[in-house]
């Protein structure tokens, strides 16, 4: 429960949630002014520890199509399904937050870019192997942008800007894929069948 609202419903009705995924309790940080206060703190802590931080910007592909064809209740089910899969797939101090609409953010403290790319690939594969209860014609898929801190001056804003840019590259390249900036110039591009 989150203020009397079950987690799946809370995640769908305007709450911005950033929570350590590895915890088994139903304790969530909810903010309305800055949805990623926990993420900012995690980046700061990783910088102090001289550890990398990676961010995944995740977009549920075709949410508008789901809403148009099957109604907003089906769209809510699809979003809840993605939240459940993400929560089951992530570990430790990973943070999961809904940014709004069909976009989510995962912060991976202490994780370098290759490990983050592997997490992103695994999320896409897990989602692809699932099915929507409301439709056999639509298959779940995600587009994911990956970014990793590159210097001590990186903060939430710079990291999220690069991850968001990579997400839009994934969407422009056909969706159901991972894109990311590995360094200043190199792009990671993983199209999944």
C-alpha positions, 0 to 999 in steps of 0.5 A: 500500500502507498497511502492506502493505494496498492502499488500498481494503482499508485504507479498509474495515478500520478504518483512519482515513485523512486524506490530501492527495488531490492527492498521487500517492504512496501516503503516508497518515497513519493514526491510531487515536486521532484520525482527523483530526489532519491536518484539525485542522492544516489548519484551523489553517493556514487560520486563520493564512492568513485563508482559509476552510475547508469540510467535507463530511460524506458518507454512502453512501446505503443501505449497510445495504440493500446489505449485507442484499441482496448481502452485506458484500463488496458493501458493501465494493465500494460503499465502495471505489467511493466512495473511488475517486470521491472521490479522483479528484474532489478536488484539491490539499490536500483531505483525505479521511477515513473516519469509520466505517461509511458516513460520510466527511469531506472537508476543503477548505482555502481553499475558500468555501461556494459552491465547496464546494457545487459540489464536493459537487454534482459528487461526487453527480453523478459517483456517480450516473452510476456503477453498482455491479458487483454490482447493476443494481437499486441505484443509487449515491447520496450524501447530503452536508452542507456547512459552512464556517468562519464565524469565527476561533474555528471549529475542527474540532469546530464545523465537523464539528458543523455539517457533520454536522447538515447531513448529517442534514438531507440524509438526512431530506429524502430522501437523494441531496442536498446540505444546508448551513448557509451562514451562521447561518440560511440553508440550502443545499438541493440535491435532485438527480434 
